Amino acid sequence: METKRYSSYAQIDRELEILKIEKEISYQKLVFGIKKTKESLTPQNIVSGVIGSSLNAFSGNYGTLINLAIPYVTKAVPFVSKAFPKVIKWVSKLKRGN
């Protein structure tokens, strides 16, 4: 990489300001990505993603209706939202392998 030569302190200050702004933009992109990931990992999204991907075999209106109904069912039926963390805990405790 070639070393830059500056003829004034103003050029150095400008370059530092550009680098500072680029750093802030990268940081904000990272924060936004983490926020979107957290939002996508809600129990409702996980359940509808699993059920939705398993329903891809269905075509036409039936599969579409079921995919549209899943978020409402998970909110409307209280035991689904209460039982989901227990199911996750149970699955995570299962031994894998052998």
Stockholm file with secondary structure:
# STOCKHOLM 1.0

chainA/1-98         METKRYSSYAQIDRELEILKIEKEISYQKLVFGIKKTKESLTPQNIVSGVIGSSLNAFSGNYGTLINLAIPYVTKAVPFVSKAFPKVIKWVSKLKRGN
#=GR chainA/1-98 SS CCCCCCSSHHHHHHHHHHHHHHHHHHHHHHHHHHHHHHHHTSHHHHHHHHHHHHGGGCCSHHHHHHHHHHHHHHHHCHHHHHHHHHHHHHHHHSCCCC
#=GC SS_cons        CCCCCCSSHHHHHHHHHHHHHHHHHHHHHHHHHHHHHHHHTSHHHHHHHHHHHHGGGCCSHHHHHHHHHHHHHHHHCHHHHHHHHHHHHHHHHSCCCC
//
